[in-house]
Amino acid sequence: SMWGGINSRKLEDRIRKVKKYNLGVEYIWIDAGWYGNSLLPCPDEHSGDWGTHAGSWNINTLYHPDKLIDVARTIKKAGMKFILWCEPERAVQGSTWVKEHPEWFIESSDEGWKGTFLLNLGNTEALKAAVNLVDELITKLDLDCYRQDFNMEPITFWENNDPEERKGITQIKHIMGLYQFWDTLLEKHPRLFIDNCAS
């Protein structure tokens, strides 16, 4: 695993060293931190403001001026496969998607989740945007594995958005959308491996 906030040149150097010293690595996994609009360099794997950019899923060109294209080429040249981490269902206040499409998101009734939003995969346009986002990453970066994370507890988001007479419907529609999301990606990319994780 390599941190996505490390700049492309350092990532490429690490990948070449993995190959040079024959460490037996099959997949290079680029983790969180590759996205967003931060204007501050990410000093190391354990700090930086990457967590405040969920929902701004553009590749950060401060860290990756070529939008990870050279990293992807270096991985393939080294004879390895590429895993990229993403978390399309979670967004934070002020992120690109929340600002541009607030109608795609639902909020929790729990004050502890204030400022965090859940992409409503029961919303057709939100679902389409999630598919398009990940499809484009897979295509442009020639990903072999898409790693989907989920750093939130969704139940209070779903319950807060149910009509009184239809308890559970928001959750049902979200999960149906999630399955459609994965099915669509696999239709478009039959050899794709999907790694689903969640904190």
C-alpha positions as CSV (number, residue, x, y, z in Angstrom):
1,S,0.0,0.0,0.0
2,M,1.2,3.5,-0.9
3,W,-0.3,6.7,0.3
4,G,-2.2,8.6,-2.4
5,G,-1.0,12.0,-1.1
6,I,2.6,11.2,-1.8
7,N,3.6,12.9,-5.1
8,S,3.8,10.9,-8.3
9,R,7.6,11.0,-8.6
10,K,8.0,9.5,-5.1
11,L,5.4,6.9,-5.9
12,E,7.1,5.9,-9.1
13,D,10.5,5.7,-7.3
14,R,9.0,3.3,-4.7
15,I,7.4,1.2,-7.4
16,R,10.7,0.8,-9.2
17,K,12.4,-0.2,-6.0
18,V,9.7,-2.8,-5.3
19,K,10.5,-4.2,-8.8
20,K,14.3,-3.8,-8.4
21,Y,14.5,-5.7,-5.1
22,N,12.0,-8.4,-6.3
23,L,9.8,-8.0,-3.2
24,G,7.1,-10.3,-4.6
25,V,4.4,-7.7,-4.8
26,E,1.6,-8.5,-7.3
27,Y,-0.5,-5.3,-6.8
28,I,0.4,-1.7,-6.1
29,W,-2.4,-0.3,-4.0
30,I,-2.7,3.5,-4.0
31,D,-4.6,4.5,-0.9
32,A,-6.5,7.6,0.1
33,G,-5.2,11.1,-0.4
34,W,-4.9,11.2,-4.2
35,Y,-8.0,13.4,-4.7
36,G,-9.3,16.8,-3.8
37,N,-8.3,20.4,-4.0
38,S,-5.6,20.7,-1.3
39,L,-3.1,23.5,-1.9
40,L,-0.8,22.1,0.8
41,P,1.7,19.4,0.1
42,C,1.1,16.1,2.0
43,P,4.2,15.8,4.2
44,D,3.9,12.1,4.8
45,E,1.6,9.0,5.0
46,H,0.2,10.0,8.4
47,S,-0.8,13.7,8.0
48,G,-2.2,16.2,5.6
49,D,-5.8,17.4,5.0
50,W,-6.9,14.5,2.8
51,G,-9.8,13.6,5.0
52,T,-11.5,17.0,4.4
53,H,-11.7,16.3,0.6
54,A,-14.0,13.3,0.4
55,G,-16.6,14.2,-2.2
56,S,-14.0,16.1,-4.4
57,W,-13.0,13.1,-6.4
58,N,-10.8,14.9,-9.0
59,I,-7.2,13.7,-8.9
60,N,-5.2,16.3,-7.1
61,T,-2.8,17.8,-9.6
62,L,-0.6,19.4,-6.9
63,Y,0.4,15.8,-6.0
64,H,-0.1,14.3,-9.4
65,P,0.4,16.8,-12.2
66,D,-0.2,14.1,-14.8
67,K,-3.3,12.8,-12.9
68,L,-1.6,9.4,-12.0
69,I,-1.1,8.4,-15.6
70,D,2.7,8.0,-15.2
71,V,2.2,6.1,-11.9
72,A,-0.2,3.7,-13.7
73,R,2.4,3.3,-16.5
74,T,5.2,2.6,-14.1
75,I,3.1,-0.1,-12.3
76,K,2.4,-1.9,-15.6
77,K,6.0,-1.5,-16.8
78,A,7.1,-3.2,-13.5
79,G,4.8,-6.1,-14.3
80,M,2.4,-5.4,-11.5
81,K,-1.3,-4.6,-11.2
82,F,-3.0,-1.4,-10.0
83,I,-5.4,-1.1,-7.1
84,L,-6.9,2.4,-6.4
85,W,-8.8,3.3,-3.3
86,C,-12.0,5.4,-3.5
87,E,-15.0,6.2,-1.2
88,P,-17.7,7.5,-3.5
89,E,-20.6,7.2,-1.0
90,R,-19.1,9.7,1.6
91,A,-18.7,13.4,1.2
92,V,-17.9,16.3,3.5
93,Q,-19.2,19.8,3.8
94,G,-17.7,22.1,1.1
95,S,-16.6,19.3,-1.2
96,T,-17.2,19.6,-4.9
97,W,-20.1,17.1,-5.2
98,V,-21.9,18.5,-2.2
99,K,-21.6,22.1,-3.5
100,E,-22.6,21.3,-7.0
101,H,-25.3,18.6,-6.3
102,P,-26.7,18.9,-2.8
103,E,-29.8,17.0,-4.1
104,W,-27.6,13.8,-4.4
105,F,-27.0,13.6,-0.7
106,I,-28.8,12.9,2.6
107,E,-27.9,13.9,6.1
108,S,-28.0,12.1,9.4
109,S,-30.2,13.0,12.4
110,D,-27.1,12.3,14.6
111,E,-25.2,15.5,15.5
112,G,-22.0,13.5,15.5
113,W,-22.3,13.2,11.7
114,K,-22.9,16.9,11.1
115,G,-20.9,18.0,8.1
116,T,-20.8,14.5,6.6
117,F,-23.1,13.5,3.8
118,L,-24.2,10.1,2.3
119,L,-24.4,9.9,-1.5
120,N,-28.0,8.6,-2.0
121,L,-27.5,5.7,-4.4
122,G,-31.3,5.4,-4.5
123,N,-31.2,8.7,-6.5
124,T,-30.8,7.9,-10.2
125,E,-28.5,10.8,-11.0
126,A,-26.3,10.2,-7.9
127,L,-25.9,6.6,-8.9
128,K,-25.0,7.6,-12.5
129,A,-22.4,10.0,-11.2
130,A,-20.8,7.3,-9.0
131,V,-20.7,4.9,-11.9
132,N,-19.2,7.5,-14.2
133,L,-16.6,8.5,-11.6
134,V,-15.3,5.0,-11.0
135,D,-15.6,4.0,-14.7
136,E,-13.5,6.9,-15.7
137,L,-10.8,6.1,-13.1
138,I,-10.7,2.4,-14.2
139,T,-10.5,3.4,-17.9
140,K,-7.9,6.2,-17.7
141,L,-5.7,4.5,-15.2
142,D,-6.1,0.9,-16.5
143,L,-7.1,-0.3,-13.0
144,D,-7.1,-4.0,-12.3
145,C,-8.7,-3.6,-8.9
146,Y,-11.1,-1.0,-7.5
147,R,-11.0,-0.7,-3.7
148,Q,-14.2,0.8,-2.3
149,D,-14.2,2.1,1.3
150,F,-17.0,3.3,3.5
151,N,-16.0,5.3,6.6
152,M,-19.4,6.0,8.1
153,E,-22.4,4.5,9.8
154,P,-25.4,4.9,7.4
155,I,-28.4,3.8,9.4
156,T,-29.1,7.3,10.9
157,F,-28.8,8.8,7.4
158,W,-31.3,6.3,6.0
159,E,-33.8,6.5,8.9
160,N,-33.7,10.3,8.8
161,N,-34.8,10.4,5.2
162,D,-37.6,7.8,5.4
163,P,-41.2,9.0,5.0
164,E,-43.2,8.1,8.1
165,E,-45.3,5.5,6.3
166,R,-42.3,3.8,4.5
167,K,-39.7,2.9,7.1
168,G,-36.7,1.3,5.6
169,I,-37.3,2.4,2.0
170,T,-34.2,4.7,1.8
171,Q,-31.9,1.9,2.9
172,I,-33.6,-0.6,0.4
173,K,-33.1,1.9,-2.5
174,H,-29.5,2.6,-1.5
175,I,-28.5,-1.1,-1.3
176,M,-30.3,-1.8,-4.6
177,G,-28.4,1.1,-6.1
178,L,-25.1,-0.2,-4.7
179,Y,-25.6,-3.6,-6.3
180,Q,-26.5,-1.8,-9.6
181,F,-23.3,0.2,-9.2
182,W,-21.1,-2.9,-8.9
183,D,-23.0,-4.8,-11.6
184,T,-22.6,-1.9,-14.1
185,L,-18.9,-1.6,-13.4
186,L,-18.5,-5.3,-14.0
187,E,-20.5,-5.1,-17.2
188,K,-18.2,-2.4,-18.4
189,H,-15.0,-4.0,-17.1
190,P,-15.5,-7.8,-17.0
191,R,-12.0,-8.5,-15.7
192,L,-12.2,-6.0,-12.9
193,F,-11.6,-7.1,-9.3
194,I,-13.7,-5.2,-6.7
195,D,-12.3,-5.1,-3.2
196,N,-14.9,-3.9,-0.8
197,C,-13.8,-2.7,2.6
198,A,-15.3,-0.5,5.3
199,S,-14.1,0.9,8.7
